[in-house]
């Protein structure tokens, strides 16, 4: 018995030296623990993390048309926000003197995007994420790159023209969004029959098309993006007076001022150089993949003001 305990002790000691975790009933680290360790290891800053790994990890969305989405190539996100992300990548190459800096993409959703940025899994997320005070407690935001209002997408013959017309009707919105939060806070006063939370914008629009909901609430430009995918675009219209206005920004780990400065400067340079105009026209005023539909979405006065005077405040 003593010999057995001695052998066990020797095995455990060896295991500790080798970094194993089999002794004492310990289990291998969970994904959450690994993420925590990664964050701790990179606590010196995202720029150091990128420098050491030779790779920057970009978060992307798969259906936030025309900001960040998958079109023709399943491994290559595209969109207005993605183009701005790549401007940041170019700035990082110069800042770190790494012309061969690699890019790795990490798919995020409305529900997991903030945790994945917070724990260091994703270095930068530029999609369709609203900058608000609640989120500012968890992550930092770049200067804003778009301003939107939340409205309704519905069939032209639905009889719905504004939020007051939702009484007794089913409304779909995307889970984890500010639109979902707002409408759940006001569903009783509006008398909404039922609120359905879909996993992403594509599923939300599918529920609307299938008749499971009478309207789809989301940011107006995202609604325009979903409408562009319909076989018969003329069947649908965007209606209602926006009850909330929001500014999109890129997310990064909180408190990392060095990295944030590089991100902000890259976006500001894109604005001041005028490059932003070509990027905007490419995604909002010209045919876009995968169906080559033109959103014909003119740049708003609010966005022009944001470009002229960039800031990282919420709307």
BELPECOR-V641185 format. One record per residue. N is the residue number from 1. RES is the residue in one letter. PHI is phi as a letter, one per 20 degrees, with the letter a starting at -180 (* if undefined). PSI is psi in radians with two decimals (none if undefined). NEAR is the number of other C-alpha atoms within 12 Angstrom. Layout:
n=N res=RES phi=PHI psi=PSI near=NEAR
n=N res=RES phi=PHI psi=PSI near=NEAR
This chain:
n=1 res=X phi=* psi=-0.78 near=7
n=2 res=X phi=f psi=-0.73 near=8
n=3 res=X phi=f psi=-0.67 near=9
n=4 res=X phi=f psi=-0.75 near=10
n=5 res=X phi=f psi=-0.66 near=11
n=6 res=X phi=f psi=-0.76 near=12
n=7 res=X phi=f psi=-0.72 near=13
n=8 res=X phi=f psi=-0.75 near=17
n=9 res=X phi=f psi=-0.73 near=16
n=10 res=X phi=f psi=-0.67 near=15
n=11 res=X phi=f psi=-0.76 near=20
n=12 res=X phi=f psi=-0.71 near=21
n=13 res=X phi=f psi=-0.74 near=18
n=14 res=X phi=f psi=-0.69 near=16
n=15 res=X phi=f psi=-0.72 near=17
n=16 res=X phi=f psi=-0.76 near=16
n=17 res=X phi=f psi=-0.59 near=11
n=18 res=X phi=e psi=-0.08 near=11
n=19 res=X phi=n psi=0.32 near=14
n=20 res=X phi=e psi=2.89 near=18
n=21 res=X phi=c psi=0.44 near=18
n=22 res=X phi=e psi=-0.38 near=18
n=23 res=X phi=f psi=2.71 near=18
n=24 res=X phi=m psi=0.35 near=14
n=25 res=X phi=m psi=0.18 near=9
n=26 res=X phi=f psi=2.60 near=13
n=27 res=X phi=d psi=2.83 near=12
n=28 res=X phi=f psi=2.63 near=14
n=29 res=X phi=g psi=2.46 near=16
n=30 res=X phi=f psi=2.94 near=11
n=31 res=X phi=g psi=-0.65 near=14
n=32 res=X phi=f psi=-0.73 near=17
n=33 res=X phi=f psi=-0.67 near=16
n=34 res=X phi=f psi=-0.75 near=16
n=35 res=X phi=f psi=-0.69 near=21
n=36 res=X phi=f psi=-0.71 near=21
n=37 res=X phi=f psi=-0.71 near=17
n=38 res=X phi=f psi=-0.74 near=26
n=39 res=X phi=f psi=-0.75 near=27
n=40 res=X phi=f psi=-0.71 near=18
n=41 res=X phi=f psi=-0.51 near=20
n=42 res=X phi=d psi=0.34 near=26
n=43 res=X phi=f psi=-0.28 near=21
n=44 res=X phi=f psi=-0.21 near=21
n=45 res=X phi=p psi=2.62 near=25
n=46 res=X phi=f psi=-0.62 near=41
n=47 res=X phi=f psi=-0.72 near=38
n=48 res=X phi=f psi=-0.72 near=23
n=49 res=X phi=g psi=-0.78 near=26
n=50 res=X phi=f psi=-0.71 near=35
n=51 res=X phi=f psi=-0.77 near=26
n=52 res=X phi=f psi=-0.67 near=18
n=53 res=X phi=e psi=-0.40 near=21
n=54 res=X phi=m psi=0.20 near=23
n=55 res=X phi=b psi=2.44 near=27
n=56 res=X phi=d psi=2.35 near=38
n=57 res=X phi=d psi=2.05 near=34
n=58 res=X phi=d psi=2.22 near=39
n=59 res=X phi=e psi=2.49 near=42
n=60 res=X phi=b psi=2.76 near=46
n=61 res=X phi=d psi=2.69 near=39
n=62 res=X phi=d psi=-0.11 near=34
n=63 res=X phi=b psi=0.45 near=35
n=64 res=X phi=e psi=1.19 near=44
n=65 res=X phi=f psi=2.34 near=42
n=66 res=X phi=d psi=0.48 near=51
n=67 res=X phi=e psi=-0.90 near=43
n=68 res=X phi=b psi=1.99 near=39
n=69 res=X phi=a psi=2.97 near=41
n=70 res=X phi=d psi=2.25 near=27
n=71 res=X phi=d psi=-1.55 near=24
n=72 res=X phi=e psi=-0.60 near=15
n=73 res=X phi=d psi=2.04 near=12
n=74 res=X phi=f psi=-0.27 near=16
n=75 res=X phi=d psi=0.09 near=17
n=76 res=X phi=c psi=1.80 near=23
n=77 res=X phi=f psi=2.70 near=37
n=78 res=X phi=c psi=2.97 near=36
n=79 res=X phi=p psi=2.97 near=35
n=80 res=X phi=g psi=-0.87 near=39
n=81 res=X phi=f psi=-0.61 near=42
n=82 res=X phi=f psi=-0.69 near=38
n=83 res=X phi=f psi=-0.65 near=34
n=84 res=X phi=f psi=-0.66 near=43
n=85 res=X phi=g psi=-0.72 near=42
n=86 res=X phi=f psi=-0.46 near=35
n=87 res=X phi=f psi=-0.65 near=28
n=88 res=X phi=f psi=-0.71 near=38
n=89 res=X phi=g psi=-0.75 near=38
n=90 res=X phi=f psi=-0.69 near=28
n=91 res=X phi=f psi=-0.66 near=30
n=92 res=X phi=f psi=-0.67 near=37
n=93 res=X phi=g psi=-0.71 near=26
n=94 res=X phi=f psi=-0.78 near=18
n=95 res=X phi=f psi=-0.73 near=23
n=96 res=X phi=e psi=0.00 near=26
n=97 res=X phi=l psi=0.87 near=16
n=98 res=X phi=c psi=1.36 near=22
n=99 res=X phi=f psi=-0.38 near=17
n=100 res=X phi=d psi=0.36 near=18
n=101 res=X phi=g psi=2.28 near=26
n=102 res=X phi=e psi=2.67 near=21
n=103 res=X phi=d psi=2.26 near=30
n=104 res=X phi=d psi=2.32 near=25
n=105 res=X phi=e psi=2.46 near=31
n=106 res=X phi=c psi=2.00 near=27
n=107 res=X phi=f psi=2.32 near=32
n=108 res=X phi=c psi=2.80 near=35
n=109 res=X phi=c psi=3.05 near=33
n=110 res=X phi=g psi=-0.59 near=33
n=111 res=X phi=e psi=-0.62 near=22
n=112 res=X phi=d psi=-0.04 near=25
n=113 res=X phi=f psi=-0.74 near=37
n=114 res=X phi=f psi=-0.83 near=38
n=115 res=X phi=g psi=-0.68 near=28
n=116 res=X phi=f psi=-0.53 near=34
n=117 res=X phi=f psi=-0.76 near=39
n=118 res=X phi=f psi=-0.70 near=35
n=119 res=X phi=e psi=0.08 near=31
n=120 res=X phi=n psi=0.03 near=41
n=121 res=X phi=f psi=-0.71 near=39
n=122 res=X phi=d psi=2.31 near=38
n=123 res=X phi=e psi=-0.66 near=48
n=124 res=X phi=b psi=2.33 near=53
n=125 res=X phi=c psi=2.01 near=49
n=126 res=X phi=c psi=1.89 near=53
n=127 res=X phi=b psi=-1.83 near=46
n=128 res=X phi=c psi=0.92 near=47
n=129 res=X phi=e psi=2.15 near=47
n=130 res=X phi=f psi=2.36 near=44
n=131 res=X phi=e psi=1.98 near=38
n=132 res=X phi=c psi=2.96 near=26
n=133 res=X phi=f psi=-0.66 near=18
n=134 res=X phi=f psi=-0.80 near=15
n=135 res=X phi=f psi=-0.49 near=29
n=136 res=X phi=f psi=-0.30 near=25
n=137 res=X phi=f psi=-0.33 near=16
n=138 res=X phi=d psi=-0.56 near=22
n=139 res=X phi=b psi=2.94 near=35
n=140 res=X phi=d psi=2.67 near=39
n=141 res=X phi=d psi=2.58 near=44
n=142 res=X phi=f psi=3.10 near=44
n=143 res=X phi=g psi=2.61 near=40
n=144 res=X phi=f psi=2.66 near=42
n=145 res=X phi=c psi=0.00 near=51
n=146 res=X phi=a psi=2.61 near=46
n=147 res=X phi=c psi=2.32 near=35
n=148 res=X phi=c psi=2.93 near=38
n=149 res=X phi=c psi=2.49 near=32
n=150 res=X phi=e psi=2.18 near=37
n=151 res=X phi=c psi=-2.82 near=37
n=152 res=X phi=c psi=2.39 near=45
n=153 res=X phi=d psi=2.25 near=50
n=154 res=X phi=b psi=2.90 near=45
n=155 res=X phi=f psi=2.53 near=28
n=156 res=X phi=f psi=-0.49 near=19
n=157 res=X phi=e psi=0.27 near=14
n=158 res=X phi=f psi=-0.34 near=26
n=159 res=X phi=n psi=0.02 near=21
n=160 res=X phi=e psi=2.13 near=31
n=161 res=X phi=c psi=-0.31 near=25
n=162 res=X phi=b psi=3.09 near=25
n=163 res=X phi=f psi=-0.48 near=34
n=164 res=X phi=f psi=-0.32 near=22
n=165 res=X phi=e psi=0.12 near=25
n=166 res=X phi=e psi=-0.01 near=35
n=167 res=X phi=g psi=2.17 near=24
n=168 res=X phi=m psi=0.05 near=21
n=169 res=X phi=d psi=2.83 near=28
n=170 res=X phi=e psi=2.33 near=32
n=171 res=X phi=c psi=2.35 near=41
n=172 res=X phi=d psi=2.51 near=43
n=173 res=X phi=b psi=2.97 near=44
n=174 res=X phi=e psi=2.31 near=39
n=175 res=X phi=f psi=2.49 near=28
n=176 res=X phi=n psi=0.18 near=28
n=177 res=X phi=d psi=2.86 near=34
n=178 res=X phi=f psi=-0.47 near=35
n=179 res=X phi=f psi=-0.75 near=39
n=180 res=X phi=f psi=-0.78 near=33
n=181 res=X phi=f psi=-0.80 near=21
n=182 res=X phi=f psi=-0.85 near=27
n=183 res=X phi=f psi=-0.54 near=37
n=184 res=X phi=f psi=-0.50 near=27
n=185 res=X phi=f psi=-0.38 near=15
n=186 res=X phi=d psi=0.18 near=20
n=187 res=X phi=f psi=-0.59 near=25
n=188 res=X phi=f psi=-0.79 near=17
n=189 res=X phi=f psi=-0.50 near=17
n=190 res=X phi=e psi=-0.23 near=23
n=191 res=X phi=m psi=0.55 near=21
n=192 res=X phi=f psi=2.37 near=26
n=193 res=X phi=f psi=-0.79 near=21
n=194 res=X phi=a psi=2.47 near=24
n=195 res=X phi=d psi=2.20 near=36
n=196 res=X phi=d psi=2.28 near=31
n=197 res=X phi=d psi=1.96 near=34
n=198 res=X phi=e psi=2.83 near=29
n=199 res=X phi=f psi=-0.52 near=25
n=200 res=X phi=b psi=3.09 near=34
n=201 res=X phi=f psi=-0.63 near=44
n=202 res=X phi=f psi=-0.75 near=35
n=203 res=X phi=f psi=-0.64 near=25
n=204 res=X phi=g psi=-0.83 near=39
n=205 res=X phi=f psi=-0.61 near=42
n=206 res=X phi=f psi=-0.72 near=28
n=207 res=X phi=f psi=-0.64 near=30
n=208 res=X phi=f psi=-0.79 near=36
n=209 res=X phi=f psi=-0.60 near=28
n=210 res=X phi=e psi=-0.04 near=17
n=211 res=X phi=n psi=0.15 near=19
n=212 res=X phi=f psi=-0.28 near=24
n=213 res=X phi=b psi=2.66 near=34
n=214 res=X phi=e psi=-0.38 near=39
n=215 res=X phi=b psi=2.77 near=47
n=216 res=X phi=c psi=2.06 near=54
n=217 res=X phi=e psi=2.25 near=53
n=218 res=X phi=a psi=3.09 near=50
n=219 res=X phi=g psi=2.41 near=44
n=220 res=X phi=g psi=-0.71 near=37
n=221 res=X phi=f psi=-0.56 near=39
n=222 res=X phi=f psi=-0.60 near=44
n=223 res=X phi=f psi=-0.71 near=41
n=224 res=X phi=f psi=-0.65 near=41
n=225 res=X phi=f psi=-0.74 near=42
n=226 res=X phi=f psi=-0.72 near=43
n=227 res=X phi=g psi=-0.60 near=38
n=228 res=X phi=f psi=-0.33 near=35
n=229 res=X phi=e psi=-0.16 near=32
n=230 res=X phi=f psi=2.55 near=25
n=231 res=X phi=f psi=-0.63 near=14
n=232 res=X phi=c psi=1.59 near=15
n=233 res=X phi=f psi=-0.51 near=24
n=234 res=X phi=f psi=-0.24 near=15
n=235 res=X phi=f psi=-0.35 near=19
n=236 res=X phi=d psi=2.65 near=31
n=237 res=X phi=b psi=2.66 near=31
n=238 res=X phi=e psi=2.17 near=36
n=239 res=X phi=c psi=2.99 near=32
n=240 res=X phi=n psi=2.66 near=27
n=241 res=X phi=e psi=2.15 near=22
n=242 res=X phi=f psi=2.09 near=25
n=243 res=X phi=f psi=-0.34 near=24
n=244 res=X phi=c psi=2.49 near=26
n=245 res=X phi=d psi=2.43 near=27
n=246 res=X phi=c psi=2.74 near=35
n=247 res=X phi=d psi=2.27 near=35
n=248 res=X phi=e psi=2.52 near=39
n=249 res=X phi=b psi=2.89 near=43
n=250 res=X phi=e psi=2.43 near=49
n=251 res=X phi=e psi=2.54 near=48
n=252 res=X phi=b psi=2.99 near=47
n=253 res=X phi=f psi=2.42 near=39
n=254 res=X phi=f psi=2.42 near=30
n=255 res=X phi=n psi=0.06 near=21
n=256 res=X phi=e psi=1.41 near=29
n=257 res=X phi=f psi=-0.60 near=21
n=258 res=X phi=f psi=-0.82 near=22
n=259 res=X phi=f psi=-0.74 near=36
n=260 res=X phi=f psi=-0.67 near=33
n=261 res=X phi=f psi=-0.72 near=26
n=262 res=X phi=f psi=-0.77 near=30
n=263 res=X phi=f psi=-0.88 near=43
n=264 res=X phi=f psi=-0.77 near=34
n=265 res=X phi=f psi=-0.64 near=28
n=266 res=X phi=f psi=-0.75 near=34
n=267 res=X phi=f psi=-0.74 near=44
n=268 res=X phi=f psi=-0.68 near=31
n=269 res=X phi=f psi=-0.65 near=24
n=270 res=X phi=f psi=-0.63 near=30
n=271 res=X phi=f psi=-0.94 near=29
n=272 res=X phi=f psi=-0.50 near=18
n=273 res=X phi=f psi=-0.28 near=16
n=274 res=X phi=n psi=-0.08 near=17
n=275 res=X phi=g psi=-0.47 near=21
n=276 res=X phi=f psi=-0.53 near=31
n=277 res=X phi=f psi=-0.73 near=22
n=278 res=X phi=f psi=-0.69 near=19
n=279 res=X phi=f psi=-0.76 near=31
n=280 res=X phi=f psi=-0.87 near=34
n=281 res=X phi=g psi=-0.63 near=23
n=282 res=X phi=g psi=-0.68 near=28
n=283 res=X phi=d psi=-0.34 near=36
n=284 res=X phi=d psi=-0.22 near=34
n=285 res=X phi=c psi=0.32 near=21
n=286 res=X phi=b psi=2.82 near=20
n=287 res=X phi=g psi=2.34 near=19
n=288 res=X phi=c psi=2.66 near=30
n=289 res=X phi=f psi=2.79 near=26
n=290 res=X phi=e psi=-0.22 near=24
n=291 res=X phi=d psi=0.07 near=20
n=292 res=X phi=l psi=0.77 near=20
n=293 res=X phi=e psi=2.43 near=27
n=294 res=X phi=e psi=2.09 near=25
n=295 res=X phi=f psi=-0.39 near=31
n=296 res=X phi=l psi=0.88 near=21
n=297 res=X phi=d psi=1.76 near=25
n=298 res=X phi=f psi=2.57 near=20
n=299 res=X phi=f psi=2.22 near=26
n=300 res=X phi=f psi=2.80 near=17
n=301 res=X phi=f psi=-0.60 near=13
n=302 res=X phi=f psi=-0.71 near=22
n=303 res=X phi=f psi=-0.68 near=30
n=304 res=X phi=g psi=-0.69 near=22
n=305 res=X phi=f psi=-0.69 near=17
n=306 res=X phi=f psi=-0.68 near=31
n=307 res=X phi=f psi=-0.64 near=31
n=308 res=X phi=f psi=-0.59 near=22
n=309 res=X phi=c psi=1.32 near=18
n=310 res=X phi=f psi=2.46 near=30
n=311 res=X phi=b psi=2.87 near=26
n=312 res=X phi=d psi=0.42 near=32
n=313 res=X phi=e psi=2.78 near=24
n=314 res=X phi=f psi=2.93 near=29
n=315 res=X phi=f psi=none near=24
